[in-house]
Amino acid sequence: METFEEYLSTIDQIDQRDKMAHLLNWISETFPQLDQRIAWNQPNFTDHGTFIIGFSAAKQHISVAPETAALEKFSDMIEAAGYSATKMLFRIKQEQEIDYPLLEEIIQFNIEDKKDCTTYWRKA
């Protein structure tokens, strides 16, 4: 988690900082094979140099960016969890619980789907 300490220190709201820290720690523990990095001033997890999932903190929510393929595959589950979504991300409002089983499925999907990917992003 050292990789993310400076980023976390920029989140002013203590509750939000704690929620983000817990989320990032959970991913690190659940998927220890993933590499941690800051890219575009946001915490990212990668596997063999390819993007798996990224996060950012906004005033009222945490944005989760798993790439469009994962968003499309899990759109019904994201909606059922009560999260709002765009083409590129979904949002977990500060007052909402994090659906860890859903995140686990999304991350596992990206790891498997991108196992042979040789670029950072999926090719369209």
N, C-alpha and C positions, 0 to 999 in steps of 0.2 A: 504493500500500500504506500510505500515511500513515494512512488511515482506520482501519486495523486494528492499528497499532503499539501503542496503549495496551492493546487487548484481548490481544494476544500477550504483552505484558509481565506479564499476570496468570497465565500458565501457568507453574507452578513447574518442572515436569519439562522439562529442556532438550531431550531427544529429542522429546518431544511438541510442544513449542513449535516446534522446527525443522520437524517434519513438517507441522504446521498452517500455518506460514509458507510452506513450499514449496507446499502445496496451494492456498492463497489466491493466491500469486503466479502459479502455473500458470493458475488461472482468469482472473486479471487479464490475463495475456498471451494466453491462448487466446481469450478473449471480451472484448476491450478496449471493446466497446460497452456492456457492463454497468456499472451504477453500483454503487459500494461503499457500504455503510452498516452501522452498528451498530444493531440493533433487538433489544429484549429481551436486551440484553447479549451479543449473538451477532453474528458476522460474517454479513452477508446480501449477496446480489447481486440487483439489480433491473433491470428493463428497462421503460422508459417508465412508471415508477412502480408496476409490478406485480412481486410476489415471484417470483424464479426459483429460488433455492436458498439455504439457510442452514446454518451449521455451529456446533458447540459442542464444547468439549473437556471430557471427563470423565476421571476418574483413569486408566482403563485403555483408553479408546477415543476416537475422534472420532465424533460424531453428525452425520449428514448428513440434512437435511430438505428434500426436493424437492417436497413436497405429495403427497397421497394418489394423485392421478391418475398421477403419474410412478412412484410406488412400485408401484402395481398393474400398470402397463404393463411395468415392468422387473423385476418380482418374481423371475422365473426367473433372470435374469442376476445379480441381487443375491445370490440364493441360491447360484448357481454360483460366484460370486466368494468364497463362504465368509463372507459378512457376515450377521449376525443383523438382523432387522427387526421393527418394530412397525407399527401403522397409520399412524404419522406420520413415522418416520425409520428409517434403517438405521445400523449401527455398524461402524466400521472399527477393529478392535482395534489396539493399539499395535504388536504384533508382525506385523501383516498389512501387506502391500503395498497401496498405493492403486491401484485399477484405473482409471487415467486414461481409457482408451477408453470404459469404462462411464460414468464421470462426464460425459465429453464428450457421449455420446448422451443422457443424462438432461437435461443443461442445454440442448442443442439442441432436444430435444423440448419442454421448457418454454417456450423462446423462441418456437418456432413455434406451439405450442398456445395460447399466451397473447398472441399478437401483436395481437389485437383486444380483449383484456381491458381493462376500464376500472377495475377494482378491484384492490386489493392481493392479495387471495386469490381463488381461483376460486370462483365461485358453485356451490353444490351442485345 
